Amino acid sequence: MTDHREYTGDYPDKTLYIPGPTEVREDVLEAMCEPQFGHRMDRMTDLYTTVVEDTKDFLDTDHHAIVLTASGTAFMESAIQNLVDEHVLCTTCGSFSERQANVAERLGKSVDTLEYEWGAAVKPEDVREHLETSEIDYDVVTCVLNESSTGVRNPVEEIGDVVSDYPDTYFVVDAVSALGGDYVDIDAHGIDVIFTSVQKAFAMPPGLAVCVVSDAAYEREVESESAAWYGGFQRTIDYYERKGQTHSTPAIPIMLAYREQMKHMLEEGHAARDERHREMAAYTQEWAREHFDVFPEAGYESQTVSCIENTRDIDVAATIEAVSQEYDMVFANGYGSALGERTFRIGHMGEHDVESIKALTDAIEDVAGL
């Protein structure tokens, strides 16, 4: 049983370079301090319609957008419950894609997996071959855009093009650790559902999940005999269209922060934000190859989280602790027991830039004696 520990509030500030949460602008944090108001007031309608429409503008989508108080995992679950009658094909290449398959199994769905070794990427041609040769008509194909356990960026655009050739099969993308820092043309590639959490590349405090839903996915859920209640597409979208609010009480302070951060994101622009993240990824991965190596398959490296192979056999845990103590910067070890010391991870997302990432790599070099 976990020991009880008291939160004292007496902790040094640390700059976060983990795969999320990440750094948050001061004015975004301050936006949460407005006086409280009711979630059924006109003020809430103004706030929620603003953040929903701003989200659609930033992501360049004409699909429906949902912003709910939740972790992105809520939409991982509800997308399966809303769209899968029986059969789902989960492409897996790391911990979070495997989690999607596990979620589907726990919901009682018939799950097939197209499996890859950790570090490899999902290949569109393999998805096509599986769909062409299988005797099963799948309701849904799932894929993770950014497998943050391994630092792999899957080609969801090309995979979506493949799935689009199967009009009765819907494509669900987990973009939790990338959307907002890695441009995806959602509407052009047959992506029916894509979801994220705002504490990652959106550079927000944790607490909100964002989901984009196509008309086809919405209609599919309407026809379904079983759908999620809290994360139901019809329930959330219809309530928004009728009243401009969420069906259940939202985390209003986080919504206020979201509105403030979306101003910054729209001002920067989606393409410019994408380019900044590309530059951070290129710098980090060049540094990794100079001193260590990168873990993911060549050509499929993440734009928001670099997974670095520990070819020098440094003590990862000790290095993380020393960098935290000496520089007040925090990066991450490898994910799980298999990669804990074999790799380490640097999150370069949100409001970071190349200069701030260089400050971390300089600190790692100093501590590790590189």
Contacts in CASP RR format, 6 or more apart in sequence:
PFRMAT RR
TARGET T0000
AUTHOR 0000-0000-0000
METHOD contacts of the structure
MODEL  1
MTDHREYTGDYPDKTLYIPGPTEVREDVLEAMCEPQFGHRMDRMTDLYTT
VVEDTKDFLDTDHHAIVLTASGTAFMESAIQNLVDEHVLCTTCGSFSERQ
ANVAERLGKSVDTLEYEWGAAVKPEDVREHLETSEIDYDVVTCVLNESST
GVRNPVEEIGDVVSDYPDTYFVVDAVSALGGDYVDIDAHGIDVIFTSVQK
AFAMPPGLAVCVVSDAAYEREVESESAAWYGGFQRTIDYYERKGQTHSTP
AIPIMLAYREQMKHMLEEGHAARDERHREMAAYTQEWAREHFDVFPEAGY
ESQTVSCIENTRDIDVAATIEAVSQEYDMVFANGYGSALGERTFRIGHMG
EHDVESIKALTDAIEDVAGL
12 328 0 8 1.000
13 328 0 8 1.000
14 324 0 8 1.000
14 328 0 8 1.000
14 329 0 8 1.000
14 330 0 8 1.000
15 23 0 8 1.000
15 328 0 8 1.000
15 329 0 8 1.000
15 330 0 8 1.000
15 356 0 8 1.000
15 360 0 8 1.000
16 22 0 8 1.000
16 23 0 8 1.000
16 330 0 8 1.000
17 329 0 8 1.000
17 330 0 8 1.000
17 331 0 8 1.000
17 332 0 8 1.000
17 346 0 8 1.000
17 347 0 8 1.000
17 348 0 8 1.000
17 352 0 8 1.000
17 357 0 8 1.000
17 360 0 8 1.000
18 330 0 8 1.000
18 331 0 8 1.000
18 332 0 8 1.000
18 345 0 8 1.000
18 347 0 8 1.000
19 148 0 8 1.000
19 177 0 8 1.000
19 200 0 8 1.000
19 304 0 8 1.000
19 305 0 8 1.000
19 332 0 8 1.000
19 345 0 8 1.000
19 347 0 8 1.000
19 349 0 8 1.000
20 177 0 8 1.000
20 199 0 8 1.000
20 200 0 8 1.000
20 347 0 8 1.000
20 349 0 8 1.000
21 199 0 8 1.000
21 200 0 8 1.000
21 205 0 8 1.000
21 206 0 8 1.000
22 199 0 8 1.000
22 200 0 8 1.000
22 201 0 8 1.000
22 203 0 8 1.000
22 347 0 8 1.000
22 349 0 8 1.000
22 350 0 8 1.000
22 351 0 8 1.000
22 352 0 8 1.000
23 203 0 8 1.000
23 350 0 8 1.000
23 351 0 8 1.000
23 352 0 8 1.000
24 203 0 8 1.000
24 204 0 8 1.000
24 205 0 8 1.000
24 257 0 8 1.000
24 261 0 8 1.000
24 351 0 8 1.000
25 203 0 8 1.000
25 260 0 8 1.000
25 261 0 8 1.000
25 264 0 8 1.000
25 351 0 8 1.000
27 260 0 8 1.000
28 203 0 8 1.000
28 204 0 8 1.000
28 205 0 8 1.000
28 257 0 8 1.000
28 260 0 8 1.000
28 261 0 8 1.000
28 264 0 8 1.000
29 205 0 8 1.000
29 257 0 8 1.000
31 253 0 8 1.000
31 256 0 8 1.000
31 257 0 8 1.000
31 259 0 8 1.000
31 260 0 8 1.000
32 205 0 8 1.000
32 253 0 8 1.000
32 254 0 8 1.000
32 256 0 8 1.000
32 257 0 8 1.000
33 253 0 8 1.000
34 253 0 8 1.000
34 256 0 8 1.000
36 252 0 8 1.000
37 43 0 8 1.000
37 44 0 8 1.000
37 252 0 8 1.000
38 44 0 8 1.000
38 252 0 8 1.000
39 245 0 8 1.000
39 246 0 8 1.000
39 249 0 8 1.000
39 250 0 8 1.000
39 252 0 8 1.000
40 245 0 8 1.000
44 245 0 8 1.000
44 250 0 8 1.000
44 252 0 8 1.000
45 243 0 8 1.000
45 244 0 8 1.000
45 245 0 8 1.000
47 252 0 8 1.000
47 255 0 8 1.000
47 256 0 8 1.000
47 259 0 8 1.000
48 67 0 8 1.000
48 240 0 8 1.000
48 244 0 8 1.000
48 245 0 8 1.000
48 246 0 8 1.000
48 250 0 8 1.000
48 255 0 8 1.000
49 240 0 8 1.000
49 244 0 8 1.000
50 259 0 8 1.000
51 67 0 8 1.000
51 255 0 8 1.000
51 258 0 8 1.000
51 259 0 8 1.000
51 262 0 8 1.000
52 65 0 8 1.000
52 66 0 8 1.000
52 67 0 8 1.000
52 240 0 8 1.000
52 244 0 8 1.000
53 65 0 8 1.000
54 259 0 8 1.000
54 262 0 8 1.000
54 263 0 8 1.000
54 266 0 8 1.000
55 65 0 8 1.000
55 67 0 8 1.000
55 210 0 8 1.000
55 262 0 8 1.000
56 62 0 8 1.000
56 63 0 8 1.000
56 65 0 8 1.000
56 212 0 8 1.000
57 266 0 8 1.000
58 180 0 8 1.000
58 262 0 8 1.000
58 265 0 8 1.000
58 266 0 8 1.000
58 269 0 8 1.000
58 270 0 8 1.000
59 65 0 8 1.000
59 179 0 8 1.000
59 180 0 8 1.000
59 184 0 8 1.000
59 186 0 8 1.000
59 212 0 8 1.000
59 270 0 8 1.000
60 185 0 8 1.000
60 186 0 8 1.000
60 187 0 8 1.000
60 270 0 8 1.000
61 186 0 8 1.000
61 187 0 8 1.000
61 212 0 8 1.000
62 187 0 8 1.000
63 186 0 8 1.000
63 187 0 8 1.000
63 212 0 8 1.000
63 213 0 8 1.000
63 214 0 8 1.000
63 215 0 8 1.000
64 212 0 8 1.000
64 213 0 8 1.000
64 214 0 8 1.000
64 215 0 8 1.000
64 218 0 8 1.000
64 233 0 8 1.000
64 237 0 8 1.000
65 210 0 8 1.000
65 211 0 8 1.000
65 212 0 8 1.000
65 213 0 8 1.000
66 75 0 8 1.000
66 210 0 8 1.000
66 211 0 8 1.000
66 212 0 8 1.000
66 213 0 8 1.000
66 231 0 8 1.000
66 233 0 8 1.000
66 236 0 8 1.000
66 237 0 8 1.000
66 240 0 8 1.000
67 208 0 8 1.000
67 209 0 8 1.000
67 210 0 8 1.000
67 246 0 8 1.000
67 255 0 8 1.000
67 258 0 8 1.000
68 74 0 8 1.000
68 75 0 8 1.000
68 208 0 8 1.000
68 209 0 8 1.000
68 211 0 8 1.000
68 230 0 8 1.000
68 231 0 8 1.000
68 236 0 8 1.000
68 246 0 8 1.000
68 250 0 8 1.000
69 207 0 8 1.000
69 208 0 8 1.000
69 209 0 8 1.000
69 246 0 8 1.000
69 248 0 8 1.000
69 249 0 8 1.000
69 250 0 8 1.000
69 251 0 8 1.000
69 254 0 8 1.000
70 207 0 8 1.000
70 208 0 8 1.000
70 209 0 8 1.000
70 230 0 8 1.000
70 231 0 8 1.000
71 197 0 8 1.000
71 206 0 8 1.000
71 207 0 8 1.000
71 209 0 8 1.000
72 176 0 8 1.000
72 195 0 8 1.000
72 196 0 8 1.000
72 197 0 8 1.000
72 209 0 8 1.000
72 211 0 8 1.000
73 99 0 8 1.000
73 103 0 8 1.000
73 176 0 8 1.000
73 209 0 8 1.000
74 209 0 8 1.000
74 230 0 8 1.000
74 231 0 8 1.000
75 193 0 8 1.000
75 195 0 8 1.000
75 209 0 8 1.000
75 211 0 8 1.000
75 231 0 8 1.000
76 99 0 8 1.000
76 100 0 8 1.000
76 103 0 8 1.000
76 174 0 8 1.000
76 195 0 8 1.000
77 103 0 8 1.000
77 107 0 8 1.000
77 228 0 8 1.000
78 227 0 8 1.000
78 228 0 8 1.000
78 230 0 8 1.000
78 231 0 8 1.000
78 232 0 8 1.000
78 233 0 8 1.000
79 140 0 8 1.000
79 142 0 8 1.000
79 172 0 8 1.000
79 193 0 8 1.000
79 195 0 8 1.000
79 211 0 8 1.000
80 88 0 8 1.000
80 100 0 8 1.000
80 103 0 8 1.000
80 104 0 8 1.000
80 107 0 8 1.000
80 109 0 8 1.000
80 140 0 8 1.000
80 142 0 8 1.000
80 172 0 8 1.000
81 107 0 8 1.000
81 226 0 8 1.000
81 227 0 8 1.000
81 228 0 8 1.000
81 232 0 8 1.000
82 217 0 8 1.000
82 220 0 8 1.000
82 221 0 8 1.000
82 224 0 8 1.000
82 227 0 8 1.000
82 228 0 8 1.000
82 231 0 8 1.000
82 232 0 8 1.000
82 233 0 8 1.000
83 139 0 8 1.000
83 140 0 8 1.000
83 170 0 8 1.000
83 172 0 8 1.000
83 192 0 8 1.000
83 193 0 8 1.000
83 217 0 8 1.000
83 220 0 8 1.000
83 221 0 8 1.000
83 224 0 8 1.000
84 104 0 8 1.000
84 107 0 8 1.000
84 109 0 8 1.000
84 139 0 8 1.000
84 140 0 8 1.000
85 139 0 8 1.000
85 224 0 8 1.000
85 225 0 8 1.000
86 109 0 8 1.000
86 110 0 8 1.000
86 139 0 8 1.000
87 109 0 8 1.000
87 110 0 8 1.000
87 112 0 8 1.000
87 136 0 8 1.000
87 137 0 8 1.000
87 138 0 8 1.000
87 139 0 8 1.000
88 104 0 8 1.000
88 109 0 8 1.000
88 110 0 8 1.000
88 111 0 8 1.000
88 112 0 8 1.000
88 138 0 8 1.000
88 139 0 8 1.000
88 140 0 8 1.000
88 141 0 8 1.000
88 142 0 8 1.000
89 112 0 8 1.000
89 113 0 8 1.000
89 114 0 8 1.000
89 127 0 8 1.000
89 130 0 8 1.000
89 131 0 8 1.000
89 134 0 8 1.000
89 138 0 8 1.000
89 140 0 8 1.000
89 141 0 8 1.000
89 142 0 8 1.000
90 97 0 8 1.000
90 98 0 8 1.000
90 100 0 8 1.000
90 101 0 8 1.000
90 104 0 8 1.000
90 111 0 8 1.000
90 112 0 8 1.000
90 113 0 8 1.000
90 114 0 8 1.000
90 141 0 8 1.000
90 142 0 8 1.000
91 97 0 8 1.000
91 113 0 8 1.000
91 114 0 8 1.000
91 116 0 8 1.000
91 122 0 8 1.000
91 127 0 8 1.000
91 141 0 8 1.000
91 142 0 8 1.000
91 143 0 8 1.000
91 144 0 8 1.000
91 154 0 8 1.000
91 159 0 8 1.000
92 98 0 8 1.000
92 100 0 8 1.000
92 101 0 8 1.000
92 113 0 8 1.000
92 114 0 8 1.000
92 115 0 8 1.000
92 116 0 8 1.000
93 115 0 8 1.000
93 116 0 8 1.000
93 117 0 8 1.000
93 118 0 8 1.000
93 119 0 8 1.000
93 120 0 8 1.000
93 121 0 8 1.000
93 122 0 8 1.000
93 144 0 8 1.000
93 147 0 8 1.000
93 150 0 8 1.000
93 152 0 8 1.000
93 154 0 8 1.000
94 116 0 8 1.000
94 118 0 8 1.000
94 119 0 8 1.000
94 144 0 8 1.000
94 147 0 8 1.000
94 149 0 8 1.000
94 150 0 8 1.000
94 152 0 8 1.000
95 147 0 8 1.000
95 149 0 8 1.000
95 150 0 8 1.000
95 335 0 8 1.000
95 336 0 8 1.000
96 144 0 8 1.000
96 147 0 8 1.000
96 148 0 8 1.000
96 149 0 8 1.000
96 174 0 8 1.000
96 176 0 8 1.000
96 177 0 8 1.000
97 122 0 8 1.000
97 142 0 8 1.000
97 143 0 8 1.000
97 144 0 8 1.000
97 147 0 8 1.000
97 174 0 8 1.000
100 142 0 8 1.000
100 144 0 8 1.000
100 174 0 8 1.000
101 111 0 8 1.000
101 113 0 8 1.000
101 142 0 8 1.000
104 111 0 8 1.000
104 142 0 8 1.000
105 111 0 8 1.000
110 136 0 8 1.000
112 134 0 8 1.000
112 136 0 8 1.000
112 138 0 8 1.000
114 122 0 8 1.000
114 126 0 8 1.000
114 127 0 8 1.000
114 130 0 8 1.000
116 122 0 8 1.000
118 149 0 8 1.000
118 150 0 8 1.000
118 338 0 8 1.000
118 339 0 8 1.000
119 147 0 8 1.000
119 150 0 8 1.000
119 151 0 8 1.000
119 152 0 8 1.000
119 295 0 8 1.000
119 296 0 8 1.000
119 297 0 8 1.000
119 307 0 8 1.000
120 152 0 8 1.000
120 296 0 8 1.000
120 297 0 8 1.000
120 300 0 8 1.000
121 152 0 8 1.000
121 153 0 8 1.000
121 154 0 8 1.000
121 155 0 8 1.000
121 296 0 8 1.000
121 297 0 8 1.000
121 299 0 8 1.000
121 300 0 8 1.000
122 143 0 8 1.000
122 154 0 8 1.000
122 155 0 8 1.000
122 159 0 8 1.000
123 155 0 8 1.000
124 155 0 8 1.000
124 158 0 8 1.000
124 159 0 8 1.000
124 160 0 8 1.000
124 161 0 8 1.000
124 162 0 8 1.000
127 141 0 8 1.000
127 159 0 8 1.000
127 162 0 8 1.000
127 163 0 8 1.000
128 162 0 8 1.000
128 165 0 8 1.000
131 138 0 8 1.000
131 141 0 8 1.000
131 162 0 8 1.000
131 163 0 8 1.000
131 166 0 8 1.000
131 169 0 8 1.000
137 168 0 8 1.000
137 169 0 8 1.000
138 166 0 8 1.000
138 169 0 8 1.000
139 168 0 8 1.000
139 169 0 8 1.000
139 170 0 8 1.000
140 169 0 8 1.000
140 170 0 8 1.000
140 171 0 8 1.000
140 172 0 8 1.000
141 159 0 8 1.000
141 163 0 8 1.000
141 169 0 8 1.000
141 170 0 8 1.000
141 171 0 8 1.000
141 172 0 8 1.000
142 171 0 8 1.000
142 172 0 8 1.000
142 173 0 8 1.000
142 174 0 8 1.000
143 154 0 8 1.000
143 156 0 8 1.000
143 159 0 8 1.000
143 171 0 8 1.000
143 172 0 8 1.000
143 173 0 8 1.000
143 174 0 8 1.000
144 154 0 8 1.000
144 173 0 8 1.000
144 174 0 8 1.000
144 175 0 8 1.000
145 153 0 8 1.000
145 154 0 8 1.000
145 156 0 8 1.000
145 173 0 8 1.000
145 174 0 8 1.000
145 175 0 8 1.000
145 178 0 8 1.000
145 179 0 8 1.000
145 182 0 8 1.000
145 184 0 8 1.000
145 194 0 8 1.000
146 152 0 8 1.000
146 153 0 8 1.000
146 154 0 8 1.000
146 175 0 8 1.000
146 176 0 8 1.000
146 177 0 8 1.000
146 178 0 8 1.000
146 182 0 8 1.000
146 302 0 8 1.000
146 303 0 8 1.000
146 304 0 8 1.000
146 305 0 8 1.000
147 153 0 8 1.000
147 154 0 8 1.000
147 302 0 8 1.000
148 176 0 8 1.000
148 177 0 8 1.000
148 302 0 8 1.000
148 304 0 8 1.000
148 305 0 8 1.000
148 307 0 8 1.000
148 335 0 8 1.000
148 345 0 8 1.000
149 307 0 8 1.000
149 334 0 8 1.000
149 335 0 8 1.000
149 336 0 8 1.000
149 339 0 8 1.000
150 295 0 8 1.000
150 296 0 8 1.000
150 307 0 8 1.000
150 335 0 8 1.000
150 339 0 8 1.000
151 295 0 8 1.000
151 296 0 8 1.000
151 301 0 8 1.000
151 302 0 8 1.000
151 305 0 8 1.000
151 306 0 8 1.000
151 307 0 8 1.000
151 345 0 8 1.000
152 296 0 8 1.000
152 297 0 8 1.000
152 300 0 8 1.000
152 301 0 8 1.000
152 302 0 8 1.000
152 307 0 8 1.000
153 178 0 8 1.000
153 182 0 8 1.000
153 296 0 8 1.000
153 300 0 8 1.000
153 301 0 8 1.000
153 302 0 8 1.000
153 303 0 8 1.000
154 300 0 8 1.000
155 300 0 8 1.000
156 173 0 8 1.000
156 175 0 8 1.000
156 184 0 8 1.000
156 189 0 8 1.000
156 191 0 8 1.000
157 184 0 8 1.000
157 185 0 8 1.000
157 188 0 8 1.000
157 189 0 8 1.000
158 189 0 8 1.000
159 171 0 8 1.000
160 171 0 8 1.000
160 189 0 8 1.000
160 190 0 8 1.000
160 191 0 8 1.000
161 189 0 8 1.000
161 190 0 8 1.000
163 169 0 8 1.000
163 170 0 8 1.000
163 171 0 8 1.000
163 190 0 8 1.000
164 171 0 8 1.000
164 189 0 8 1.000
164 190 0 8 1.000
170 192 0 8 1.000
170 193 0 8 1.000
170 216 0 8 1.000
170 217 0 8 1.000
170 220 0 8 1.000
171 190 0 8 1.000
171 191 0 8 1.000
171 192 0 8 1.000
171 193 0 8 1.000
172 192 0 8 1.000
172 193 0 8 1.000
172 194 0 8 1.000
173 184 0 8 1.000
173 191 0 8 1.000
173 193 0 8 1.000
173 194 0 8 1.000
173 195 0 8 1.000
174 195 0 8 1.000
175 182 0 8 1.000
175 184 0 8 1.000
175 194 0 8 1.000
175 195 0 8 1.000
175 196 0 8 1.000
176 195 0 8 1.000
176 196 0 8 1.000
176 197 0 8 1.000
176 200 0 8 1.000
177 196 0 8 1.000
177 200 0 8 1.000
177 201 0 8 1.000
177 302 0 8 1.000
177 304 0 8 1.000
177 305 0 8 1.000
177 349 0 8 1.000
178 196 0 8 1.000
178 200 0 8 1.000
178 201 0 8 1.000
178 302 0 8 1.000
178 303 0 8 1.000
178 304 0 8 1.000
178 349 0 8 1.000
179 194 0 8 1.000
179 196 0 8 1.000
179 200 0 8 1.000
179 201 0 8 1.000
179 202 0 8 1.000
179 210 0 8 1.000
180 196 0 8 1.000
180 201 0 8 1.000
180 202 0 8 1.000
180 265 0 8 1.000
180 270 0 8 1.000
180 273 0 8 1.000
180 274 0 8 1.000
180 350 0 8 1.000
181 201 0 8 1.000
181 273 0 8 1.000
181 274 0 8 1.000
181 277 0 8 1.000
181 303 0 8 1.000
181 304 0 8 1.000
181 349 0 8 1.000
181 350 0 8 1.000
182 201 0 8 1.000
182 274 0 8 1.000
182 277 0 8 1.000
182 303 0 8 1.000
182 304 0 8 1.000
183 270 0 8 1.000
183 271 0 8 1.000
183 273 0 8 1.000
183 274 0 8 1.000
184 191 0 8 1.000
184 194 0 8 1.000
186 194 0 8 1.000
186 212 0 8 1.000
187 214 0 8 1.000
190 214 0 8 1.000
191 212 0 8 1.000
191 214 0 8 1.000
192 213 0 8 1.000
192 214 0 8 1.000
192 216 0 8 1.000
192 217 0 8 1.000
192 220 0 8 1.000
193 211 0 8 1.000
193 212 0 8 1.000
193 213 0 8 1.000
193 214 0 8 1.000
193 217 0 8 1.000
194 211 0 8 1.000
194 212 0 8 1.000
195 209 0 8 1.000
195 210 0 8 1.000
195 211 0 8 1.000
195 212 0 8 1.000
196 202 0 8 1.000
196 209 0 8 1.000
196 210 0 8 1.000
196 211 0 8 1.000
197 206 0 8 1.000
197 207 0 8 1.000
197 208 0 8 1.000
197 209 0 8 1.000
197 210 0 8 1.000
198 204 0 8 1.000
198 205 0 8 1.000
198 206 0 8 1.000
198 207 0 8 1.000
198 208 0 8 1.000
198 209 0 8 1.000
198 210 0 8 1.000
198 254 0 8 1.000
198 258 0 8 1.000
198 261 0 8 1.000
199 205 0 8 1.000
199 206 0 8 1.000
199 207 0 8 1.000
200 304 0 8 1.000
200 349 0 8 1.000
200 350 0 8 1.000
201 277 0 8 1.000
201 304 0 8 1.000
201 349 0 8 1.000
201 350 0 8 1.000
202 210 0 8 1.000
202 258 0 8 1.000
202 261 0 8 1.000
202 265 0 8 1.000
202 350 0 8 1.000
203 261 0 8 1.000
203 349 0 8 1.000
203 350 0 8 1.000
203 351 0 8 1.000
204 254 0 8 1.000
204 257 0 8 1.000
204 258 0 8 1.000
204 261 0 8 1.000
205 254 0 8 1.000
205 257 0 8 1.000
207 251 0 8 1.000
207 254 0 8 1.000
208 251 0 8 1.000
208 254 0 8 1.000
208 255 0 8 1.000
208 258 0 8 1.000
213 233 0 8 1.000
213 237 0 8 1.000
217 233 0 8 1.000
218 233 0 8 1.000
218 234 0 8 1.000
218 237 0 8 1.000
221 227 0 8 1.000
221 232 0 8 1.000
221 233 0 8 1.000
221 234 0 8 1.000
222 233 0 8 1.000
222 234 0 8 1.000
227 233 0 8 1.000
227 234 0 8 1.000
227 235 0 8 1.000
229 235 0 8 1.000
230 248 0 8 1.000
235 247 0 8 1.000
236 246 0 8 1.000
236 247 0 8 1.000
239 245 0 8 1.000
239 246 0 8 1.000
239 247 0 8 1.000
240 246 0 8 1.000
265 273 0 8 1.000
268 276 0 8 1.000
274 303 0 8 1.000
276 353 0 8 1.000
277 303 0 8 1.000
277 304 0 8 1.000
277 348 0 8 1.000
277 349 0 8 1.000
277 350 0 8 1.000
278 303 0 8 1.000
279 353 0 8 1.000
279 354 0 8 1.000
280 348 0 8 1.000
280 349 0 8 1.000
280 352 0 8 1.000
280 353 0 8 1.000
280 354 0 8 1.000
280 357 0 8 1.000
281 301 0 8 1.000
281 302 0 8 1.000
281 303 0 8 1.000
281 304 0 8 1.000
281 306 0 8 1.000
281 348 0 8 1.000
283 348 0 8 1.000
283 354 0 8 1.000
283 357 0 8 1.000
283 358 0 8 1.000
284 306 0 8 1.000
284 346 0 8 1.000
284 348 0 8 1.000
284 357 0 8 1.000
284 361 0 8 1.000
285 294 0 8 1.000
285 301 0 8 1.000
285 306 0 8 1.000
287 361 0 8 1.000
288 294 0 8 1.000
288 306 0 8 1.000
288 308 0 8 1.000
288 309 0 8 1.000
291 312 0 8 1.000
291 365 0 8 1.000
291 370 0 8 1.000
292 308 0 8 1.000
292 309 0 8 1.000
292 310 0 8 1.000
292 311 0 8 1.000
292 312 0 8 1.000
293 308 0 8 1.000
293 309 0 8 1.000
293 311 0 8 1.000
294 301 0 8 1.000
294 306 0 8 1.000
294 307 0 8 1.000
294 308 0 8 1.000
294 309 0 8 1.000
295 307 0 8 1.000
295 308 0 8 1.000
295 309 0 8 1.000
295 339 0 8 1.000
295 343 0 8 1.000
296 302 0 8 1.000
296 307 0 8 1.000
304 347 0 8 1.000
304 348 0 8 1.000
304 349 0 8 1.000
305 345 0 8 1.000
305 346 0 8 1.000
305 347 0 8 1.000
305 348 0 8 1.000
305 349 0 8 1.000
306 345 0 8 1.000
306 346 0 8 1.000
306 347 0 8 1.000
306 348 0 8 1.000
307 334 0 8 1.000
307 339 0 8 1.000
307 343 0 8 1.000
307 344 0 8 1.000
307 345 0 8 1.000
308 343 0 8 1.000
308 344 0 8 1.000
308 345 0 8 1.000
308 346 0 8 1.000
309 342 0 8 1.000
309 343 0 8 1.000
310 316 0 8 1.000
310 341 0 8 1.000
310 342 0 8 1.000
310 343 0 8 1.000
310 344 0 8 1.000
312 368 0 8 1.000
312 370 0 8 1.000
314 368 0 8 1.000
315 341 0 8 1.000
316 333 0 8 1.000
316 334 0 8 1.000
316 340 0 8 1.000
316 341 0 8 1.000
316 343 0 8 1.000
316 344 0 8 1.000
317 333 0 8 1.000
317 341 0 8 1.000
319 344 0 8 1.000
319 364 0 8 1.000
319 367 0 8 1.000
319 368 0 8 1.000
320 330 0 8 1.000
320 331 0 8 1.000
320 332 0 8 1.000
320 333 0 8 1.000
320 344 0 8 1.000
322 367 0 8 1.000
323 329 0 8 1.000
323 330 0 8 1.000
323 331 0 8 1.000
323 360 0 8 1.000
323 363 0 8 1.000
323 364 0 8 1.000
323 367 0 8 1.000
324 330 0 8 1.000
326 363 0 8 1.000
326 366 0 8 1.000
326 367 0 8 1.000
327 359 0 8 1.000
327 360 0 8 1.000
327 363 0 8 1.000
327 367 0 8 1.000
329 359 0 8 1.000
329 360 0 8 1.000
329 363 0 8 1.000
331 344 0 8 1.000
331 345 0 8 1.000
331 346 0 8 1.000
331 347 0 8 1.000
331 360 0 8 1.000
331 364 0 8 1.000
332 344 0 8 1.000
332 345 0 8 1.000
332 346 0 8 1.000
332 347 0 8 1.000
333 340 0 8 1.000
333 341 0 8 1.000
333 343 0 8 1.000
333 344 0 8 1.000
333 345 0 8 1.000
334 340 0 8 1.000
334 341 0 8 1.000
334 342 0 8 1.000
334 343 0 8 1.000
334 344 0 8 1.000
334 345 0 8 1.000
335 343 0 8 1.000
335 345 0 8 1.000
346 357 0 8 1.000
346 360 0 8 1.000
346 361 0 8 1.000
348 357 0 8 1.000
364 370 0 8 1.000
END
